[in-house]
Amino acid sequence: MALPKYWELYGPLLSALLDGDIHKKREISAKIAEQLHLTDAELAELLPSGAQTVFENRVGWARTYLKKAGLIESPRKAHFAITPEGCRLLQSGVDITDSLLAEKYPAFAEFKYGVKKKPDDPVDPVDPPETPPETLERVYKAINDQLADDLLTEIMNQPPWFFEKLVVDLMEAMNYGKGFVTKISGDDGIDGIIHEDRLGFNLIYIQAKRWNPSATIGKPEIHSFAGAMMGPPRIEKGLFITTAKFTQGAKDFANAQHIILVDGQKLTQLMIEYNLGVSTQKTYLVKRIDSDYFPEN
């Protein structure tokens, strides 16, 4: 099953507090997970950033919104209890949604939608299926996906020699060592070499193929590269990098030969991550409470 959206956690969260006691947020999460029979795999699912699980993110925002609506309270740090209004609403049996909260509780409507209203004034909010951090990460991913497409297009518009230089530049940006592009001809299928140490004891051979991004590279090309690595001198580390894709046969052979494959998608991800061929347009700082500054009571 798919993990519940944050607004689908309103009822389970209130139910977890219905005994009237004060509970730690960890206890609340555990009760909700037990109520909903969530699996370990579902509970371990991470946001794209890897900074937090999706479940904890959604439980956290459910707590925030219920607190804004006055349905739960936090008598001390990281501890929560249900309010009389929360008990009343839960026991009424209504379906608790953002629309209902915005209609009945002005503080929630103002916090979530920026709408100042009196109780029972009509409001027509759109219930998004995601929390603000999920929205931020989805939009961030969409921006980077478009950037990746633009990078591939730009690479394909450059002369052939540019791609080999780009690959060496990328390896250097990733701190693999100092590298250089080999000669245009007579390089035995080796397009670049990285010196992992200053004296050149450890080498990485590079094969760079600027192919159409929709094309696929099969086992024969990887086999040929493996042959070039046999030397002399014999090189143990190889990187085959392309703007195209790899067949499963190519991947299986490369794994057996300890050759690293980087396709067009991975290439653009690395370029973005290591700031090669891209520049920062604007930086947004997402901040949170410093728990070290505020001691727990």
N, C-alpha and C positions, 0 to 999 in steps of 0.2 A: 504494500500500500504506500501511497505518497504521504510524506509528512504533512500533518495539518498546517494550514496557514495560521498566521498569528491570531486572526479573529476567530478561528475555529477553536482556539485554546481558551477563550474567555470563560466558557462554561466549565471545562475541566479544571481551570485554575481556581475559580470560585469554589468549586466542589472540594478541591484539595484543602481549602481553608474553612470549610463549613463547620468544623468542630469548634471554632471560635478561639482556638489557641494561636499563639504567635509561632510562626514557622520560619526556619532559615530558607533562603532561596533554593539551596540544594535539595532540601526535603520536598519543597513544592515541585521541583522538576521531576524528582523521583516518583512522586505520587501521580503526577500527570502521565509520565511514561508508563506506569503500571496500569492506570485507568485505560489508556489507549492501546495497550499491548504492543508497544513499539519494540522493534528488534534492536539488538546491539548495532547492527549495520546501519539502521535508520538513525539511531542516536549518534553515531560516529560520523555521519555525513557532514562535510565541511563546506563553508562558504567558499566561493572561488579564491578569495584571498588566503584561505587556510588559517585565518586568525581566530575563528570561532566555529563551533558547530551550528548548523542551521537550526536545530532544535532549540539550543540555548538562546540563540539570537531571537527566535520567534517568541519563546517564553518570556524573554526579557522585555520585548516590546508589548506583549500582552499585559505584563505587570504594569508597565509605564502607563498604558492607556486606561487600564482599570483604575489605577491610582488617580489619574487626572479626572476620571468620571466620579471619583469619590466612592468607589465600590470596594476598594481595599486601601489599607494604610500601612505606613512603614514606621512603627514606633521607634526603631533604631536601625542602624546600618545593616543592610542585607537581611532584615527580618520583616515579615509581612503578616497582616491579619485582615480578615474580612470585616467590613463595616456593617452596621444594621441595614443600610440601604443595599449593600451587596447581597446580604442574606435574603432580603425581600425580593430583589429582582430575580435571583436564582430560583427561589422557591415559587415564583409566579409561573415558571415554566415557559416563558417567552424565549424566542430565539435571539440570543444576544449577538448583535452585529454592530458594526461601526455606525450604520444608519440609525439604529435604535439608540445607541449612546449619544450620537450627535443631536437627536431629537429631544432626548430627555435631560441631558446634562450639558449646560452651556460651557462649562470649563473644558470639557472634552472637545466640543465643537470648535472652540477658539484655538485650543492647542493643536488639534490635528488639521483643521481646515482653515484656520484664520477667520472663522465666522463668529461674530459677536451676536448673540441671540438671547431671547427670553425662553424659559421652559415652554415646551410645546409649540414654539414657532416652527413652521415648516423649514426643513433643510434638505437639500438633495445632494448629499455627498456621494462620490463614487468610491465603492469599497475596493481598494487595490488588493491584489492577492499576495502582496509582499511587504516586508518591512522596509523602512528607509535605507538601511545599509544594503539590503538586497537590491533595491532600486538603483542605488549608487553603483554597486558592483556590476549590475546588468548593463547599465549605460556605459560604464567604464570599459567593459568587455566589448560592447558594440563599437565604441570609438577605436579601440585597439584592433578589432577585426577589420574595420575599414582602413586603418593605417597599414595593417599587414598587406591588404590587397594593393594599396597604393605603392608600398615598398616593392612588391613583386613586379608591378607594372614598370616602376622606375628602373629596376634592375634589368628588365628585359629590353629597355630602351637604350641601355648603355652598350658600348663596344664590348666584344668578347673578353678582352684582357681585363676589363674592369672587374668582372666577377671573381677572377682568381685573386686579384688584389683585395677585394672586399672580404673574401674568406680568410686570408692571412690577417687582415686588420681585425676581423672578428675574434680570431684566436688570440691575438695580442690583447684585445680589449678584455677578454676573459682570463687574462693573466696566465696563459699557457706557456708563454715564452716569446722570444724574438723569432720572427719568421721572415721568409722571403718567397717570392714567386720564382719558379724555375724558368728556364729558357723556353721560348715559344716552341722550339723543335728539339728533338733528341732528348726529351726528358723521360722517356720510357713510361709515359702515362702518369707521371707524378707532376701535379700542377703547383704544389707548394710544399715547403718544408718548415717545420717549427722546431727550433732548438729549445728544449725544455730547461737546459742549463746553459750557462755562459760559454762553456767550452765545447758544447755540442756532443756530449756523450749520449744523451737521450734525444732521439728524434721522433717526430710525428710526420708521417707522409700524408699529403692531402690530395685528393682527387676532387676537382670541382667541375660540375656539369651544369651549364646554364641551358636547360631544356625548357620547352613549353611547360608551364605549370600543370597543364592537364595531362601531360605524358607520364608514362611509368617506366621506371628503370628496373630491369630484371636481373636475374642471377648472373648471366654471362658478363655483364659490366663489372659486377662486384668480383667475380672470379678473376677477371683480367687485372683488376687493381690488386688483388691478393697476390697475383703472380709478380707484379712489379715490386711489391713489398719484399719478395724473397731475395731481391738484390742481385749482385752484391752492391752495397752491404745489406744484410738481412735486417729489416725493420719490424719491430713487434707491434707498433701502434699505428693505426691508420684511421683517417677520417674521410668518408665519402659524403660530400655535401652537394646538394642540388636544389634547383628551383622547382623540380618536378616531384614525383611520388615514387615509392618503391613497392614492388610486388611482395607478397608474403614469402615467395621463394628467395628473393634477394635478402629479406630480413633474416630468414632462417640461416642462410649461408653466412651472412655477415656476423651473426651471433656466434657461430661456430669458429669463425676466424678472428674474433676479437676486433672486428672493424666497426667503428661507430658510424651509423647512418644519420644524416640530418636532411630531412626533406624540406620543401618550400615553406610549409607551415611552421615547422620548428625553426627554420632559419630566420624568418621574420620575427618570431617570438624572441629569439636571442638578440636580434638587432635592437628590438624595442627595449628589452631588459638591460642591455649593456650600452644603450645610447649610441649606437652606430648608425649614422645616416638619418637620425631623428633629433629633434630638439624639443625642449620642454616649453609648451605654450603657456600654461598656467598651473600653479600648484594649489591644491586645496588641502588644508590640514584638518583631519578628523580627530577630534579630541574626546577624552573621557575623563571621569573622575579619577584623581590620583589617590588610590586607596592608602598609600603610605602616608599621605599628608593628614588624612582624617582617621584618627584611631578608632578602632571598634569599641563600642561601649560594652 
